């Protein structure tokens, strides 16, 4: 791991996201929990934002930019790595995983949270023996030609790209991060999109009156890509 990060390795049966939340208070920023699984890249990182929770949630966007950049670093040419707003990651349309965000249940919207935790899972190897086409909307990195990009490589790549995204935010402001995130969203024809100060997605459709507002806080309360029974990305 790059120097700012402190790695905490967990056994395969553990939950990196839940563990990071459990130790966030005492371990502090830069703690990165990692589960060594064959079929999944599963990790979580503790953040300590210096702004109110209502705007600090935008750190989720920086982390999603880092996650997709981590995958792009190993993607074959012409493979599209895209985001279904706000949290799901697809490679050429196939769901491979996504990210999620946790914060203290007692945190108030107008106060800086003691911590945030960004967690991610990416399916690296398809474990099902079902015939191709049974789960046409799901995929894995090995099925998409990512070669030897496993959990260790994706986790290390994410850590490096998170540092870059954080630096971009500090130097050029959040708008620069927002542009990067919006450029990664799956296409919605005839729409323009922007991110509000509190992280909500603003969608304006060509020819329609008004702007649709999608609530980031509510959307992050559950993960669109996660199957709790499987303990991993949906099939």
Secondary structure, 3 states (H helix, E strand, C coil): CCCCCEEEEECCCCCHHHHHHHHHHHHCCCEEEEEECCCEEEEEEEECCCCEHHHHCCHHHHHHHHHHHHHHCCCCCCCCEEEECCCEEEECCEEEEEEEEEECCCCCCCCECCCEEEEEEEECCCCCCCCCCCCCCECCCCCCCCCCCCHHHHHHHHHHHHHHHHHHHHHHCHHHHHHHHHHHECCCCCEEEEECCCCCEEEEECCCCCCEEECHHHHCCCCCCEECCCCEECC
